Amino acid sequence: MKSILLKLDDKLFSETEELIKAENISRLSYIKRAIDQYNKWQKKKMLEAQMAREVELLKQVNPDRDLIRDFETASLTDLQKHLDE
């Protein structure tokens, strides 16, 4: 396991402390959860961007409007399942 040194400005530290007390969890648990959630959010954004690029490629190669519509409206919930695995 790796350790890090984290410096926060006073306002962010105070807000975090309030939330930690309200949740009744340790500071370390709170920060680990926050990083985990942010990582998942970033991965989702990357997948969305990748899907958008692939839809554009599909438009160039295959003019099938139904197929393109399916890709454009694909559920990110299904993609999220892959992130959670």
trRosetta pair geometry for C-beta under 8 A, 3 or more apart (Angstrom, degrees):
i j d omega theta_ij theta_ji phi_ij phi_ji
6 31 7.2 -174 20 -145 170 148
8 12 4.5 -123 -177 90 110 112
8 13 4.3 142 97 -63 123 87
8 16 6.9 -36 176 7 171 142
9 12 5.1 82 58 16 79 104
9 13 6.9 -149 91 -8 35 93
10 13 5.7 -60 -146 38 29 113
10 14 6.2 28 159 -20 66 107
11 14 5.9 -55 -148 35 29 110
11 15 6.4 27 155 -16 64 107
12 15 5.8 -53 -145 38 32 111
12 16 6.2 33 155 -20 64 108
13 16 5.7 -58 -149 37 28 112
13 17 6.3 30 154 -21 65 106
14 17 5.7 -53 -147 34 30 112
14 18 6.6 33 154 -21 63 103
15 18 5.8 -54 -154 32 31 112
15 19 6.6 25 153 -14 65 107
16 19 5.8 -59 -151 39 32 108
16 20 6.2 35 152 -23 67 107
16 27 7.6 66 144 -137 113 90
16 30 6.9 135 -172 129 95 141
17 20 5.6 -52 -144 34 31 114
17 21 6.4 30 157 -17 64 105
17 27 7.8 -17 -102 -99 65 107
18 21 6.0 -58 -153 37 29 109
18 22 6.3 26 152 -18 65 109
19 22 5.5 -54 -144 38 34 112
19 23 6.1 22 159 -10 68 110
19 30 6.9 130 107 -148 104 139
20 23 6.0 -62 -144 45 26 102
20 25 6.1 -106 -153 67 71 74
20 26 7.5 -27 -161 151 115 14
20 27 5.6 -4 -126 -89 155 62
20 30 5.0 -81 -99 -40 94 158
21 24 7.0 23 -176 -75 34 51
23 30 6.8 132 65 -94 145 109
25 29 4.6 -103 166 83 114 130
25 30 5.5 138 95 -56 116 87
26 29 4.5 96 58 6 86 102
26 30 6.9 -149 93 -6 46 86
27 30 5.7 -57 -151 36 30 114
27 31 6.3 25 156 -16 66 108
28 31 6.0 -57 -146 38 29 107
28 32 6.2 29 156 -19 65 108
29 32 5.8 -56 -146 37 29 111
29 33 6.3 29 156 -18 65 107
30 33 5.9 -58 -151 36 28 110
30 34 6.3 28 153 -21 64 108
31 34 5.5 -52 -145 35 32 114
31 35 6.4 31 157 -17 65 104
32 35 6.0 -56 -149 37 29 108
32 36 6.3 31 153 -20 64 109
33 36 5.6 -57 -147 37 31 113
33 37 6.2 28 157 -17 67 107
34 37 6.0 -56 -147 38 28 108
34 38 6.3 27 155 -17 64 109
35 38 5.7 -56 -145 39 31 111
35 39 6.2 35 155 -23 65 105
36 39 5.8 -54 -149 33 29 112
36 40 6.6 28 153 -17 63 105
37 40 5.7 -54 -150 36 33 111
37 41 6.4 34 151 -20 65 106
38 41 5.5 -53 -148 36 33 114
38 42 6.3 35 153 -20 66 104
39 42 5.7 -53 -148 36 31 111
39 43 6.4 31 154 -19 64 105
40 43 5.7 -53 -148 36 31 111
40 44 6.4 34 152 -21 64 105
40 80 7.9 50 -178 -144 108 91
40 83 5.9 110 -142 150 84 137
40 84 8.0 34 -128 -76 123 71
41 44 5.7 -54 -151 34 31 113
41 45 6.5 33 151 -19 64 104
42 45 5.6 -53 -151 35 33 113
42 46 6.4 35 151 -20 65 104
43 46 5.5 -53 -150 35 34 113
43 47 6.4 34 151 -19 66 104
43 83 5.2 135 112 -124 137 126
44 47 5.7 -53 -149 36 33 111
44 48 6.4 36 151 -21 65 104
44 76 6.5 69 -161 -180 104 123
44 79 7.1 119 -130 111 75 117
44 80 6.4 6 -101 -92 112 86
44 83 6.6 -48 -68 -47 77 161
45 48 5.6 -51 -149 33 32 114
45 49 6.5 31 153 -17 64 105
46 49 5.8 -54 -150 37 32 110
46 50 6.3 33 151 -20 65 107
47 50 5.5 -53 -145 38 33 113
47 51 6.2 35 155 -21 66 104
47 76 7.2 131 102 -138 122 94
47 79 5.0 149 150 175 151 140
47 83 7.5 -103 -29 -58 146 115
48 51 5.8 -53 -148 35 30 111
48 52 6.5 31 152 -20 63 105
48 76 6.6 -7 -82 -105 95 129
49 52 5.7 -52 -149 34 32 113
49 53 6.5 33 152 -18 64 103
50 53 5.7 -53 -151 35 33 111
50 54 6.3 29 152 -17 66 108
51 54 5.6 -58 -146 40 32 110
51 55 6.3 37 154 -24 67 102
51 71 7.0 -177 -173 175 94 90
51 74 6.5 -133 -154 57 141 130
51 79 7.6 -82 -51 -78 135 151
52 55 5.7 -48 -147 31 31 112
52 56 6.7 32 152 -18 61 103
53 56 5.8 -56 -156 35 33 112
53 57 6.5 32 148 -17 66 105
54 57 5.4 -49 -147 37 37 113
54 58 6.2 43 151 -23 66 103
54 71 7.0 -126 108 -172 99 136
55 58 5.5 -51 -147 35 32 115
55 59 6.5 40 151 -25 63 101
55 68 6.5 94 -160 -154 90 79
55 71 4.9 170 -101 121 92 123
55 72 5.6 89 -134 -77 147 75
56 59 5.7 -47 -151 28 33 115
56 60 6.9 31 151 -18 61 103
57 60 5.7 -57 -157 34 35 111
57 61 6.3 12 155 -4 70 113
58 61 6.0 -69 -141 47 31 98
58 62 5.6 -41 -174 47 73 101
58 67 6.9 -135 173 124 130 108
58 68 5.9 168 115 -101 119 80
58 71 6.0 103 38 22 165 168
59 62 7.7 -71 -103 63 13 59
59 63 7.4 49 -161 -104 53 53
59 68 5.9 68 -84 -118 78 133
62 67 6.2 -30 122 80 129 145
62 68 7.6 -177 97 -55 91 92
63 68 8.0 -33 -167 -30 30 131
64 67 4.0 48 101 16 117 115
64 68 6.5 161 90 -15 62 86
65 68 5.6 -57 -145 40 33 112
65 69 6.1 36 156 -22 68 106
66 69 5.7 -53 -147 35 29 112
66 70 6.5 33 153 -22 63 104
67 70 5.7 -51 -151 32 32 114
67 71 6.6 28 153 -15 64 104
68 71 5.8 -57 -153 38 32 109
68 72 6.2 30 153 -19 67 109
69 72 5.6 -57 -143 39 31 111
69 73 6.1 5 165 2 67 113
70 73 6.5 -72 -142 50 23 92
70 74 6.7 54 152 -65 61 82
71 74 5.6 -18 -154 -27 34 115
74 78 7.0 -86 172 50 90 126
74 79 7.5 79 133 -37 111 109
75 78 4.7 92 84 -1 100 99
75 79 7.4 -171 108 0 59 83
76 79 4.9 -48 -153 39 53 117
76 80 6.1 64 145 -31 72 96
77 80 5.4 -46 -149 27 33 116
77 81 7.1 45 149 -27 59 94
78 81 5.8 -42 -162 18 37 116
78 82 7.6 36 145 -15 60 97
79 82 5.7 -50 -165 29 45 112
79 83 6.9 44 142 -18 69 101
80 83 5.4 -51 -154 33 43 114
80 84 6.3 39 151 -20 71 106
81 84 5.8 -59 -149 37 32 110
81 85 6.8 41 152 -33 64 100
82 85 5.8 -45 -153 17 34 116
